[in-house]
Amino acid sequence: MLQTVVTPRIITCLGIWIMWRKGSNGVCFAVVMFFAWLQPITVRAEYLVQPAGYHQPISIRNDLGGSVVRYAQTVNRIRKQGRLVEISGRCDSACTLLLALPLQQVCIHQGASFGFHRAFGSNPTMNEWGTKYLIKSYPAWVKRWINDSGGLSHSIKRLTFQKAAHHIRKCDTQLLAQR
């Protein structure tokens, strides 16, 4: 999940000063940093910490995943907080760890889908660990679906809304009323 945040100007100014002091091509860097300074940046939701007792649902939309370790930490935090996660659109790669949450904490909107693949992006040992961790974390129905689909590979295998809806409740007006 992504959220837009404005870049702090002090960091941008500090970056320009450091590059100037190191003798880099300060003019080009200063121009780039100036325009970056004017633009908002996008950060992943797992970096945004909510206060204890904060129970507004978390909305996941078209999340392409990322670090297995970071998502595992996020999922554990969400589990402990007891927050509801509403998924719409794609939830790919490490985002699929959200399926490890208790069923009462997850719902899906029409069109939600889940993309599964082997972990990659690190060294072979860590990639193997990441893949094993993903498999171990999923509920039994997801493990069955993965096995029935030929196991995890380097290409994405897509679990559709229609198949997921047999196991995960649909987000509906009743859930909205419970908030």
Secondary structure, 3 states (H helix, E strand, C coil): CEEEEECCHHHHHHHHHHHHHCCCCHHHHHHHHHHHHHCEEEEEHHHCCCCCCCCCCEEEEEECCCCHHHHHHHHHHHHHHCCCEEEEEEEEHHHHHHHHCCHHHEEECCCCEEEECCCCCCCHHHHHHHHHHHHHHCCHHHHHHHHHCCCCCCCCEEECHHHHCCCCCECCHHHHHHC
